[in-house]
């Protein structure tokens, strides 16, 4: 059914509904994904800061596990970079999705497309794969960094 074929009440109802959907969809999805990726960046970044502080504190001393701290530091740093890089494609797709949905709403109100022809917008399969790989890489880097820190702390505790 085209916009022009609807009654005034239906037009107003669809207009309000579509504008509400666009608003909720764009804000909620962006907020949830940004919070998760922000936590990844902060978690890995905190690991980098803590380990670099420890390394700086024991740099001049003759501590046997000094060189062991570089490995988890590298893992946390890689995880932080991967999590931060996820933002670039997400910002691009979020911008394009908002533009695409807005264009479809305008075309609907101009009677050029039917309500049934509305399409979502997101990553293609390759984009989804890239995001998933970066996300999993960041999660794995965080996990490996934490594991390596725990092993180093256990070894240090046993040597005391």
Phi and psi in radians as a Rosetta constraint file:
Dihedral C 1 N 2 CA 2 C 2 CIRCULARHARMONIC -1.469 0.35
Dihedral N 2 CA 2 C 2 N 3 CIRCULARHARMONIC 2.782 0.35
Dihedral C 2 N 3 CA 3 C 3 CIRCULARHARMONIC -1.035 0.35
Dihedral N 3 CA 3 C 3 N 4 CIRCULARHARMONIC -0.707 0.35
Dihedral C 3 N 4 CA 4 C 4 CIRCULARHARMONIC -1.203 0.35
Dihedral N 4 CA 4 C 4 N 5 CIRCULARHARMONIC -0.389 0.35
Dihedral C 4 N 5 CA 5 C 5 CIRCULARHARMONIC -1.448 0.35
Dihedral N 5 CA 5 C 5 N 6 CIRCULARHARMONIC -0.107 0.35
Dihedral C 5 N 6 CA 6 C 6 CIRCULARHARMONIC -1.541 0.35
Dihedral N 6 CA 6 C 6 N 7 CIRCULARHARMONIC 2.765 0.35
Dihedral C 6 N 7 CA 7 C 7 CIRCULARHARMONIC -1.311 0.35
Dihedral N 7 CA 7 C 7 N 8 CIRCULARHARMONIC 2.914 0.35
Dihedral C 7 N 8 CA 8 C 8 CIRCULARHARMONIC -1.043 0.35
Dihedral N 8 CA 8 C 8 N 9 CIRCULARHARMONIC -0.698 0.35
Dihedral C 8 N 9 CA 9 C 9 CIRCULARHARMONIC -1.131 0.35
Dihedral N 9 CA 9 C 9 N 10 CIRCULARHARMONIC -0.734 0.35
Dihedral C 9 N 10 CA 10 C 10 CIRCULARHARMONIC -1.133 0.35
Dihedral N 10 CA 10 C 10 N 11 CIRCULARHARMONIC -0.713 0.35
Dihedral C 10 N 11 CA 11 C 11 CIRCULARHARMONIC -1.061 0.35
Dihedral N 11 CA 11 C 11 N 12 CIRCULARHARMONIC -0.807 0.35
Dihedral C 11 N 12 CA 12 C 12 CIRCULARHARMONIC -1.137 0.35
Dihedral N 12 CA 12 C 12 N 13 CIRCULARHARMONIC -0.693 0.35
Dihedral C 12 N 13 CA 13 C 13 CIRCULARHARMONIC -1.137 0.35
Dihedral N 13 CA 13 C 13 N 14 CIRCULARHARMONIC -0.786 0.35
Dihedral C 13 N 14 CA 14 C 14 CIRCULARHARMONIC -1.149 0.35
Dihedral N 14 CA 14 C 14 N 15 CIRCULARHARMONIC -0.696 0.35
Dihedral C 14 N 15 CA 15 C 15 CIRCULARHARMONIC -1.061 0.35
Dihedral N 15 CA 15 C 15 N 16 CIRCULARHARMONIC -0.859 0.35
Dihedral C 15 N 16 CA 16 C 16 CIRCULARHARMONIC -1.112 0.35
Dihedral N 16 CA 16 C 16 N 17 CIRCULARHARMONIC -0.744 0.35
Dihedral C 16 N 17 CA 17 C 17 CIRCULARHARMONIC -1.107 0.35
Dihedral N 17 CA 17 C 17 N 18 CIRCULARHARMONIC -0.832 0.35
Dihedral C 17 N 18 CA 18 C 18 CIRCULARHARMONIC -1.142 0.35
Dihedral N 18 CA 18 C 18 N 19 CIRCULARHARMONIC -0.729 0.35
Dihedral C 18 N 19 CA 19 C 19 CIRCULARHARMONIC -1.149 0.35
Dihedral N 19 CA 19 C 19 N 20 CIRCULARHARMONIC -0.631 0.35
Dihedral C 19 N 20 CA 20 C 20 CIRCULARHARMONIC -1.176 0.35
Dihedral N 20 CA 20 C 20 N 21 CIRCULARHARMONIC -0.729 0.35
Dihedral C 20 N 21 CA 21 C 21 CIRCULARHARMONIC -1.087 0.35
Dihedral N 21 CA 21 C 21 N 22 CIRCULARHARMONIC -0.794 0.35
Dihedral C 21 N 22 CA 22 C 22 CIRCULARHARMONIC -1.055 0.35
Dihedral N 22 CA 22 C 22 N 23 CIRCULARHARMONIC -0.767 0.35
Dihedral C 22 N 23 CA 23 C 23 CIRCULARHARMONIC -1.131 0.35
Dihedral N 23 CA 23 C 23 N 24 CIRCULARHARMONIC -0.875 0.35
Dihedral C 23 N 24 CA 24 C 24 CIRCULARHARMONIC -1.143 0.35
Dihedral N 24 CA 24 C 24 N 25 CIRCULARHARMONIC -0.809 0.35
Dihedral C 24 N 25 CA 25 C 25 CIRCULARHARMONIC -1.047 0.35
Dihedral N 25 CA 25 C 25 N 26 CIRCULARHARMONIC -0.844 0.35
Dihedral C 25 N 26 CA 26 C 26 CIRCULARHARMONIC -1.206 0.35
Dihedral N 26 CA 26 C 26 N 27 CIRCULARHARMONIC -0.686 0.35
Dihedral C 26 N 27 CA 27 C 27 CIRCULARHARMONIC -1.305 0.35
Dihedral N 27 CA 27 C 27 N 28 CIRCULARHARMONIC -0.813 0.35
Dihedral C 27 N 28 CA 28 C 28 CIRCULARHARMONIC -1.149 0.35
Dihedral N 28 CA 28 C 28 N 29 CIRCULARHARMONIC -0.835 0.35
Dihedral C 28 N 29 CA 29 C 29 CIRCULARHARMONIC -1.116 0.35
Dihedral N 29 CA 29 C 29 N 30 CIRCULARHARMONIC -0.736 0.35
Dihedral C 29 N 30 CA 30 C 30 CIRCULARHARMONIC -1.108 0.35
Dihedral N 30 CA 30 C 30 N 31 CIRCULARHARMONIC -0.723 0.35
Dihedral C 30 N 31 CA 31 C 31 CIRCULARHARMONIC -1.148 0.35
Dihedral N 31 CA 31 C 31 N 32 CIRCULARHARMONIC -0.803 0.35
Dihedral C 31 N 32 CA 32 C 32 CIRCULARHARMONIC -1.127 0.35
Dihedral N 32 CA 32 C 32 N 33 CIRCULARHARMONIC -0.807 0.35
Dihedral C 32 N 33 CA 33 C 33 CIRCULARHARMONIC -1.180 0.35
Dihedral N 33 CA 33 C 33 N 34 CIRCULARHARMONIC -0.669 0.35
Dihedral C 33 N 34 CA 34 C 34 CIRCULARHARMONIC -1.149 0.35
Dihedral N 34 CA 34 C 34 N 35 CIRCULARHARMONIC -0.644 0.35
Dihedral C 34 N 35 CA 35 C 35 CIRCULARHARMONIC -1.127 0.35
Dihedral N 35 CA 35 C 35 N 36 CIRCULARHARMONIC -0.727 0.35
Dihedral C 35 N 36 CA 36 C 36 CIRCULARHARMONIC -1.154 0.35
Dihedral N 36 CA 36 C 36 N 37 CIRCULARHARMONIC -0.803 0.35
Dihedral C 36 N 37 CA 37 C 37 CIRCULARHARMONIC -1.201 0.35
Dihedral N 37 CA 37 C 37 N 38 CIRCULARHARMONIC -0.561 0.35
Dihedral C 37 N 38 CA 38 C 38 CIRCULARHARMONIC -1.121 0.35
Dihedral N 38 CA 38 C 38 N 39 CIRCULARHARMONIC -0.703 0.35
Dihedral C 38 N 39 CA 39 C 39 CIRCULARHARMONIC -1.103 0.35
Dihedral N 39 CA 39 C 39 N 40 CIRCULARHARMONIC -0.677 0.35
Dihedral C 39 N 40 CA 40 C 40 CIRCULARHARMONIC -1.099 0.35
Dihedral N 40 CA 40 C 40 N 41 CIRCULARHARMONIC -0.798 0.35
Dihedral C 40 N 41 CA 41 C 41 CIRCULARHARMONIC -1.088 0.35
Dihedral N 41 CA 41 C 41 N 42 CIRCULARHARMONIC -0.795 0.35
Dihedral C 41 N 42 CA 42 C 42 CIRCULARHARMONIC -1.150 0.35
Dihedral N 42 CA 42 C 42 N 43 CIRCULARHARMONIC -0.708 0.35
Dihedral C 42 N 43 CA 43 C 43 CIRCULARHARMONIC -1.100 0.35
Dihedral N 43 CA 43 C 43 N 44 CIRCULARHARMONIC -0.842 0.35
Dihedral C 43 N 44 CA 44 C 44 CIRCULARHARMONIC -1.205 0.35
Dihedral N 44 CA 44 C 44 N 45 CIRCULARHARMONIC -0.664 0.35
Dihedral C 44 N 45 CA 45 C 45 CIRCULARHARMONIC -1.128 0.35
Dihedral N 45 CA 45 C 45 N 46 CIRCULARHARMONIC -0.657 0.35
Dihedral C 45 N 46 CA 46 C 46 CIRCULARHARMONIC -1.129 0.35
Dihedral N 46 CA 46 C 46 N 47 CIRCULARHARMONIC -0.697 0.35
Dihedral C 46 N 47 CA 47 C 47 CIRCULARHARMONIC -1.064 0.35
Dihedral N 47 CA 47 C 47 N 48 CIRCULARHARMONIC -0.725 0.35
Dihedral C 47 N 48 CA 48 C 48 CIRCULARHARMONIC -1.101 0.35
Dihedral N 48 CA 48 C 48 N 49 CIRCULARHARMONIC -0.798 0.35
Dihedral C 48 N 49 CA 49 C 49 CIRCULARHARMONIC -1.138 0.35
Dihedral N 49 CA 49 C 49 N 50 CIRCULARHARMONIC -0.802 0.35
Dihedral C 49 N 50 CA 50 C 50 CIRCULARHARMONIC -1.108 0.35
Dihedral N 50 CA 50 C 50 N 51 CIRCULARHARMONIC -0.818 0.35
Dihedral C 50 N 51 CA 51 C 51 CIRCULARHARMONIC -1.182 0.35
Dihedral N 51 CA 51 C 51 N 52 CIRCULARHARMONIC -0.675 0.35
Dihedral C 51 N 52 CA 52 C 52 CIRCULARHARMONIC -1.176 0.35
Dihedral N 52 CA 52 C 52 N 53 CIRCULARHARMONIC -0.546 0.35
Dihedral C 52 N 53 CA 53 C 53 CIRCULARHARMONIC -1.167 0.35
Dihedral N 53 CA 53 C 53 N 54 CIRCULARHARMONIC -0.775 0.35
Dihedral C 53 N 54 CA 54 C 54 CIRCULARHARMONIC -1.091 0.35
Dihedral N 54 CA 54 C 54 N 55 CIRCULARHARMONIC -0.765 0.35
Dihedral C 54 N 55 CA 55 C 55 CIRCULARHARMONIC -1.098 0.35
Dihedral N 55 CA 55 C 55 N 56 CIRCULARHARMONIC -0.731 0.35
Dihedral C 55 N 56 CA 56 C 56 CIRCULARHARMONIC -1.130 0.35
Dihedral N 56 CA 56 C 56 N 57 CIRCULARHARMONIC -0.616 0.35
Dihedral C 56 N 57 CA 57 C 57 CIRCULARHARMONIC -1.246 0.35
Dihedral N 57 CA 57 C 57 N 58 CIRCULARHARMONIC -0.561 0.35
Dihedral C 57 N 58 CA 58 C 58 CIRCULARHARMONIC -1.860 0.35
Dihedral N 58 CA 58 C 58 N 59 CIRCULARHARMONIC 0.202 0.35
Dihedral C 58 N 59 CA 59 C 59 CIRCULARHARMONIC -1.049 0.35
Dihedral N 59 CA 59 C 59 N 60 CIRCULARHARMONIC -0.727 0.35
Dihedral C 59 N 60 CA 60 C 60 CIRCULARHARMONIC -1.537 0.35
Dihedral N 60 CA 60 C 60 N 61 CIRCULARHARMONIC -0.139 0.35
Dihedral C 60 N 61 CA 61 C 61 CIRCULARHARMONIC -1.614 0.35
Dihedral N 61 CA 61 C 61 N 62 CIRCULARHARMONIC 2.863 0.35
Dihedral C 61 N 62 CA 62 C 62 CIRCULARHARMONIC -1.657 0.35
Dihedral N 62 CA 62 C 62 N 63 CIRCULARHARMONIC 1.209 0.35
Dihedral C 62 N 63 CA 63 C 63 CIRCULARHARMONIC -1.711 0.35
Dihedral N 63 CA 63 C 63 N 64 CIRCULARHARMONIC 2.262 0.35
Dihedral C 63 N 64 CA 64 C 64 CIRCULARHARMONIC -1.178 0.35
Dihedral N 64 CA 64 C 64 N 65 CIRCULARHARMONIC -0.459 0.35
Dihedral C 64 N 65 CA 65 C 65 CIRCULARHARMONIC -1.730 0.35
Dihedral N 65 CA 65 C 65 N 66 CIRCULARHARMONIC 0.313 0.35
Dihedral C 65 N 66 CA 66 C 66 CIRCULARHARMONIC -1.051 0.35
Dihedral N 66 CA 66 C 66 N 67 CIRCULARHARMONIC -0.861 0.35
Dihedral C 66 N 67 CA 67 C 67 CIRCULARHARMONIC -1.229 0.35
Dihedral N 67 CA 67 C 67 N 68 CIRCULARHARMONIC -0.436 0.35
Dihedral C 67 N 68 CA 68 C 68 CIRCULARHARMONIC -1.157 0.35
Dihedral N 68 CA 68 C 68 N 69 CIRCULARHARMONIC -0.469 0.35
Dihedral C 68 N 69 CA 69 C 69 CIRCULARHARMONIC -1.247 0.35
Dihedral N 69 CA 69 C 69 N 70 CIRCULARHARMONIC -0.334 0.35
Dihedral C 69 N 70 CA 70 C 70 CIRCULARHARMONIC -1.205 0.35
Dihedral N 70 CA 70 C 70 N 71 CIRCULARHARMONIC -0.594 0.35
Dihedral C 70 N 71 CA 71 C 71 CIRCULARHARMONIC -1.109 0.35
Dihedral N 71 CA 71 C 71 N 72 CIRCULARHARMONIC -0.914 0.35
Dihedral C 71 N 72 CA 72 C 72 CIRCULARHARMONIC -1.156 0.35
Dihedral N 72 CA 72 C 72 N 73 CIRCULARHARMONIC -0.537 0.35
Dihedral C 72 N 73 CA 73 C 73 CIRCULARHARMONIC -1.061 0.35
Dihedral N 73 CA 73 C 73 N 74 CIRCULARHARMONIC -0.729 0.35
Dihedral C 73 N 74 CA 74 C 74 CIRCULARHARMONIC -1.150 0.35
Dihedral N 74 CA 74 C 74 N 75 CIRCULARHARMONIC -0.691 0.35
Dihedral C 74 N 75 CA 75 C 75 CIRCULARHARMONIC -1.134 0.35
Dihedral N 75 CA 75 C 75 N 76 CIRCULARHARMONIC -0.784 0.35
Dihedral C 75 N 76 CA 76 C 76 CIRCULARHARMONIC -1.097 0.35
Dihedral N 76 CA 76 C 76 N 77 CIRCULARHARMONIC -0.704 0.35
Dihedral C 76 N 77 CA 77 C 77 CIRCULARHARMONIC -1.119 0.35
Dihedral N 77 CA 77 C 77 N 78 CIRCULARHARMONIC -0.772 0.35
Dihedral C 77 N 78 CA 78 C 78 CIRCULARHARMONIC -1.092 0.35
Dihedral N 78 CA 78 C 78 N 79 CIRCULARHARMONIC -0.733 0.35
Dihedral C 78 N 79 CA 79 C 79 CIRCULARHARMONIC -1.111 0.35
Dihedral N 79 CA 79 C 79 N 80 CIRCULARHARMONIC -0.663 0.35
Dihedral C 79 N 80 CA 80 C 80 CIRCULARHARMONIC -1.155 0.35
Dihedral N 80 CA 80 C 80 N 81 CIRCULARHARMONIC -0.749 0.35
Dihedral C 80 N 81 CA 81 C 81 CIRCULARHARMONIC -1.129 0.35
Dihedral N 81 CA 81 C 81 N 82 CIRCULARHARMONIC -0.789 0.35
Dihedral C 81 N 82 CA 82 C 82 CIRCULARHARMONIC -1.075 0.35
Dihedral N 82 CA 82 C 82 N 83 CIRCULARHARMONIC -0.765 0.35
Dihedral C 82 N 83 CA 83 C 83 CIRCULARHARMONIC -1.125 0.35
Dihedral N 83 CA 83 C 83 N 84 CIRCULARHARMONIC -0.653 0.35
Dihedral C 83 N 84 CA 84 C 84 CIRCULARHARMONIC -1.217 0.35
Dihedral N 84 CA 84 C 84 N 85 CIRCULARHARMONIC -0.624 0.35
Dihedral C 84 N 85 CA 85 C 85 CIRCULARHARMONIC -1.191 0.35
Dihedral N 85 CA 85 C 85 N 86 CIRCULARHARMONIC -0.381 0.35
Dihedral C 85 N 86 CA 86 C 86 CIRCULARHARMONIC -1.090 0.35
Dihedral N 86 CA 86 C 86 N 87 CIRCULARHARMONIC -0.515 0.35
Dihedral C 86 N 87 CA 87 C 87 CIRCULARHARMONIC -1.095 0.35
Dihedral N 87 CA 87 C 87 N 88 CIRCULARHARMONIC -0.574 0.35
Dihedral C 87 N 88 CA 88 C 88 CIRCULARHARMONIC -1.098 0.35
Dihedral N 88 CA 88 C 88 N 89 CIRCULARHARMONIC -0.937 0.35
Dihedral C 88 N 89 CA 89 C 89 CIRCULARHARMONIC -1.163 0.35
Dihedral N 89 CA 89 C 89 N 90 CIRCULARHARMONIC -0.551 0.35
Dihedral C 89 N 90 CA 90 C 90 CIRCULARHARMONIC -1.144 0.35
Dihedral N 90 CA 90 C 90 N 91 CIRCULARHARMONIC -0.729 0.35
Dihedral C 90 N 91 CA 91 C 91 CIRCULARHARMONIC -1.112 0.35
Dihedral N 91 CA 91 C 91 N 92 CIRCULARHARMONIC -0.701 0.35
Dihedral C 91 N 92 CA 92 C 92 CIRCULARHARMONIC -1.115 0.35
Dihedral N 92 CA 92 C 92 N 93 CIRCULARHARMONIC -0.824 0.35
Dihedral C 92 N 93 CA 93 C 93 CIRCULARHARMONIC -1.210 0.35
Dihedral N 93 CA 93 C 93 N 94 CIRCULARHARMONIC -0.675 0.35
Dihedral C 93 N 94 CA 94 C 94 CIRCULARHARMONIC -1.079 0.35
Dihedral N 94 CA 94 C 94 N 95 CIRCULARHARMONIC -0.711 0.35
Dihedral C 94 N 95 CA 95 C 95 CIRCULARHARMONIC -1.145 0.35
Dihedral N 95 CA 95 C 95 N 96 CIRCULARHARMONIC -0.811 0.35
Dihedral C 95 N 96 CA 96 C 96 CIRCULARHARMONIC -1.139 0.35
Dihedral N 96 CA 96 C 96 N 97 CIRCULARHARMONIC -0.650 0.35
Dihedral C 96 N 97 CA 97 C 97 CIRCULARHARMONIC -1.130 0.35
Dihedral N 97 CA 97 C 97 N 98 CIRCULARHARMONIC -0.755 0.35
Dihedral C 97 N 98 CA 98 C 98 CIRCULARHARMONIC -1.103 0.35
Dihedral N 98 CA 98 C 98 N 99 CIRCULARHARMONIC -0.760 0.35
Dihedral C 98 N 99 CA 99 C 99 CIRCULARHARMONIC -1.104 0.35
Dihedral N 99 CA 99 C 99 N 100 CIRCULARHARMONIC -0.796 0.35
Dihedral C 99 N 100 CA 100 C 100 CIRCULARHARMONIC -1.092 0.35
Dihedral N 100 CA 100 C 100 N 101 CIRCULARHARMONIC -0.796 0.35
Dihedral C 100 N 101 CA 101 C 101 CIRCULARHARMONIC -1.162 0.35
Dihedral N 101 CA 101 C 101 N 102 CIRCULARHARMONIC -0.726 0.35
Dihedral C 101 N 102 CA 102 C 102 CIRCULARHARMONIC -1.071 0.35
Dihedral N 102 CA 102 C 102 N 103 CIRCULARHARMONIC -0.724 0.35
Dihedral C 102 N 103 CA 103 C 103 CIRCULARHARMONIC -1.099 0.35
Dihedral N 103 CA 103 C 103 N 104 CIRCULARHARMONIC -0.713 0.35
Dihedral C 103 N 104 CA 104 C 104 CIRCULARHARMONIC -1.145 0.35
Dihedral N 104 CA 104 C 104 N 105 CIRCULARHARMONIC -0.685 0.35
Dihedral C 104 N 105 CA 105 C 105 CIRCULARHARMONIC -1.109 0.35
Dihedral N 105 CA 105 C 105 N 106 CIRCULARHARMONIC -0.762 0.35
Dihedral C 105 N 106 CA 106 C 106 CIRCULARHARMONIC -1.091 0.35
Dihedral N 106 CA 106 C 106 N 107 CIRCULARHARMONIC -0.755 0.35
Dihedral C 106 N 107 CA 107 C 107 CIRCULARHARMONIC -1.110 0.35
Dihedral N 107 CA 107 C 107 N 108 CIRCULARHARMONIC -0.637 0.35
Dihedral C 107 N 108 CA 108 C 108 CIRCULARHARMONIC -1.115 0.35
Dihedral N 108 CA 108 C 108 N 109 CIRCULARHARMONIC -0.778 0.35
Dihedral C 108 N 109 CA 109 C 109 CIRCULARHARMONIC -1.208 0.35
Dihedral N 109 CA 109 C 109 N 110 CIRCULARHARMONIC -0.387 0.35
Dihedral C 109 N 110 CA 110 C 110 CIRCULARHARMONIC -1.600 0.35
Dihedral N 110 CA 110 C 110 N 111 CIRCULARHARMONIC 0.102 0.35
Dihedral C 110 N 111 CA 111 C 111 CIRCULARHARMONIC 1.151 0.35
Dihedral N 111 CA 111 C 111 N 112 CIRCULARHARMONIC 0.552 0.35
Dihedral C 111 N 112 CA 112 C 112 CIRCULARHARMONIC -1.766 0.35
Dihedral N 112 CA 112 C 112 N 113 CIRCULARHARMONIC -0.319 0.35
Dihedral C 112 N 113 CA 113 C 113 CIRCULARHARMONIC -2.339 0.35
Dihedral N 113 CA 113 C 113 N 114 CIRCULARHARMONIC 2.743 0.35
Dihedral C 113 N 114 CA 114 C 114 CIRCULARHARMONIC -1.496 0.35
Dihedral N 114 CA 114 C 114 N 115 CIRCULARHARMONIC 2.792 0.35
Dihedral C 114 N 115 CA 115 C 115 CIRCULARHARMONIC -1.109 0.35
Dihedral N 115 CA 115 C 115 N 116 CIRCULARHARMONIC -0.518 0.35
Dihedral C 115 N 116 CA 116 C 116 CIRCULARHARMONIC -1.262 0.35
Dihedral N 116 CA 116 C 116 N 117 CIRCULARHARMONIC -0.270 0.35
Dihedral C 116 N 117 CA 117 C 117 CIRCULARHARMONIC -1.578 0.35
Dihedral N 117 CA 117 C 117 N 118 CIRCULARHARMONIC 0.049 0.35
Dihedral C 117 N 118 CA 118 C 118 CIRCULARHARMONIC -1.114 0.35
Dihedral N 118 CA 118 C 118 N 119 CIRCULARHARMONIC 2.414 0.35
Dihedral C 118 N 119 CA 119 C 119 CIRCULARHARMONIC -2.256 0.35
Dihedral N 119 CA 119 C 119 N 120 CIRCULARHARMONIC 2.531 0.35
Dihedral C 119 N 120 CA 120 C 120 CIRCULARHARMONIC -1.330 0.35
Dihedral N 120 CA 120 C 120 N 121 CIRCULARHARMONIC 3.100 0.35
Dihedral C 120 N 121 CA 121 C 121 CIRCULARHARMONIC -2.471 0.35
Dihedral N 121 CA 121 C 121 N 122 CIRCULARHARMONIC 2.360 0.35
Dihedral C 121 N 122 CA 122 C 122 CIRCULARHARMONIC -2.893 0.35
Dihedral N 122 CA 122 C 122 N 123 CIRCULARHARMONIC -2.842 0.35
Dihedral C 122 N 123 CA 123 C 123 CIRCULARHARMONIC -1.272 0.35
Dihedral N 123 CA 123 C 123 N 124 CIRCULARHARMONIC 2.570 0.35
Dihedral C 123 N 124 CA 124 C 124 CIRCULARHARMONIC -1.360 0.35
Dihedral N 124 CA 124 C 124 N 125 CIRCULARHARMONIC 3.120 0.35
Dihedral C 124 N 125 CA 125 C 125 CIRCULARHARMONIC -1.069 0.35
Dihedral N 125 CA 125 C 125 N 126 CIRCULARHARMONIC -0.663 0.35
Dihedral C 125 N 126 CA 126 C 126 CIRCULARHARMONIC -1.162 0.35
Dihedral N 126 CA 126 C 126 N 127 CIRCULARHARMONIC -0.744 0.35
Dihedral C 126 N 127 CA 127 C 127 CIRCULARHARMONIC -1.098 0.35
Dihedral N 127 CA 127 C 127 N 128 CIRCULARHARMONIC -0.703 0.35
Dihedral C 127 N 128 CA 128 C 128 CIRCULARHARMONIC -1.117 0.35
Dihedral N 128 CA 128 C 128 N 129 CIRCULARHARMONIC -0.673 0.35
Dihedral C 128 N 129 CA 129 C 129 CIRCULARHARMONIC -1.128 0.35
Dihedral N 129 CA 129 C 129 N 130 CIRCULARHARMONIC -0.774 0.35
Dihedral C 129 N 130 CA 130 C 130 CIRCULARHARMONIC -1.080 0.35
Dihedral N 130 CA 130 C 130 N 131 CIRCULARHARMONIC -0.825 0.35
Dihedral C 130 N 131 CA 131 C 131 CIRCULARHARMONIC -1.086 0.35
Dihedral N 131 CA 131 C 131 N 132 CIRCULARHARMONIC -0.762 0.35
Dihedral C 131 N 132 CA 132 C 132 CIRCULARHARMONIC -1.112 0.35
Dihedral N 132 CA 132 C 132 N 133 CIRCULARHARMONIC -0.729 0.35
Dihedral C 132 N 133 CA 133 C 133 CIRCULARHARMONIC -1.126 0.35
Dihedral N 133 CA 133 C 133 N 134 CIRCULARHARMONIC -0.755 0.35
Dihedral C 133 N 134 CA 134 C 134 CIRCULARHARMONIC -1.145 0.35
Dihedral N 134 CA 134 C 134 N 135 CIRCULARHARMONIC -0.707 0.35
Dihedral C 134 N 135 CA 135 C 135 CIRCULARHARMONIC -1.114 0.35
Dihedral N 135 CA 135 C 135 N 136 CIRCULARHARMONIC -0.855 0.35
Dihedral C 135 N 136 CA 136 C 136 CIRCULARHARMONIC -1.128 0.35
Dihedral N 136 CA 136 C 136 N 137 CIRCULARHARMONIC -0.668 0.35
Dihedral C 136 N 137 CA 137 C 137 CIRCULARHARMONIC -1.070 0.35
Dihedral N 137 CA 137 C 137 N 138 CIRCULARHARMONIC -0.737 0.35
Dihedral C 137 N 138 CA 138 C 138 CIRCULARHARMONIC -1.164 0.35
Dihedral N 138 CA 138 C 138 N 139 CIRCULARHARMONIC -0.734 0.35
Dihedral C 138 N 139 CA 139 C 139 CIRCULARHARMONIC -1.126 0.35
Dihedral N 139 CA 139 C 139 N 140 CIRCULARHARMONIC -0.733 0.35
Dihedral C 139 N 140 CA 140 C 140 CIRCULARHARMONIC -1.142 0.35
Dihedral N 140 CA 140 C 140 N 141 CIRCULARHARMONIC -0.750 0.35
Dihedral C 140 N 141 CA 141 C 141 CIRCULARHARMONIC -1.068 0.35
Dihedral N 141 CA 141 C 141 N 142 CIRCULARHARMONIC -0.724 0.35
Dihedral C 141 N 142 CA 142 C 142 CIRCULARHARMONIC -1.099 0.35
Dihedral N 142 CA 142 C 142 N 143 CIRCULARHARMONIC -0.823 0.35
Dihedral C 142 N 143 CA 143 C 143 CIRCULARHARMONIC -1.075 0.35
Dihedral N 143 CA 143 C 143 N 144 CIRCULARHARMONIC -0.775 0.35
Dihedral C 143 N 144 CA 144 C 144 CIRCULARHARMONIC -1.150 0.35
Dihedral N 144 CA 144 C 144 N 145 CIRCULARHARMONIC -0.701 0.35
Dihedral C 144 N 145 CA 145 C 145 CIRCULARHARMONIC -1.069 0.35
Dihedral N 145 CA 145 C 145 N 146 CIRCULARHARMONIC -0.782 0.35
Dihedral C 145 N 146 CA 146 C 146 CIRCULARHARMONIC -1.126 0.35
Dihedral N 146 CA 146 C 146 N 147 CIRCULARHARMONIC -0.763 0.35
Dihedral C 146 N 147 CA 147 C 147 CIRCULARHARMONIC -1.053 0.35
Dihedral N 147 CA 147 C 147 N 148 CIRCULARHARMONIC -0.800 0.35
Dihedral C 147 N 148 CA 148 C 148 CIRCULARHARMONIC -1.118 0.35
Dihedral N 148 CA 148 C 148 N 149 CIRCULARHARMONIC -0.637 0.35
Dihedral C 148 N 149 CA 149 C 149 CIRCULARHARMONIC -1.128 0.35
Dihedral N 149 CA 149 C 149 N 150 CIRCULARHARMONIC -0.725 0.35
Dihedral C 149 N 150 CA 150 C 150 CIRCULARHARMONIC -1.111 0.35
Dihedral N 150 CA 150 C 150 N 151 CIRCULARHARMONIC -0.744 0.35
Dihedral C 150 N 151 CA 151 C 151 CIRCULARHARMONIC -1.097 0.35
Dihedral N 151 CA 151 C 151 N 152 CIRCULARHARMONIC -0.735 0.35
Dihedral C 151 N 152 CA 152 C 152 CIRCULARHARMONIC -1.124 0.35
Dihedral N 152 CA 152 C 152 N 153 CIRCULARHARMONIC -0.736 0.35
Dihedral C 152 N 153 CA 153 C 153 CIRCULARHARMONIC -1.134 0.35
Dihedral N 153 CA 153 C 153 N 154 CIRCULARHARMONIC -0.670 0.35
Dihedral C 153 N 154 CA 154 C 154 CIRCULARHARMONIC -1.130 0.35
Dihedral N 154 CA 154 C 154 N 155 CIRCULARHARMONIC -0.762 0.35
Dihedral C 154 N 155 CA 155 C 155 CIRCULARHARMONIC -1.101 0.35
Dihedral N 155 CA 155 C 155 N 156 CIRCULARHARMONIC -0.694 0.35
Dihedral C 155 N 156 CA 156 C 156 CIRCULARHARMONIC -1.182 0.35
Dihedral N 156 CA 156 C 156 N 157 CIRCULARHARMONIC -0.656 0.35
Dihedral C 156 N 157 CA 157 C 157 CIRCULARHARMONIC -1.177 0.35
Dihedral N 157 CA 157 C 157 N 158 CIRCULARHARMONIC -0.655 0.35
Dihedral C 157 N 158 CA 158 C 158 CIRCULARHARMONIC -1.242 0.35
Dihedral N 158 CA 158 C 158 N 159 CIRCULARHARMONIC -0.495 0.35
Dihedral C 158 N 159 CA 159 C 159 CIRCULARHARMONIC -1.438 0.35
Dihedral N 159 CA 159 C 159 N 160 CIRCULARHARMONIC -0.218 0.35
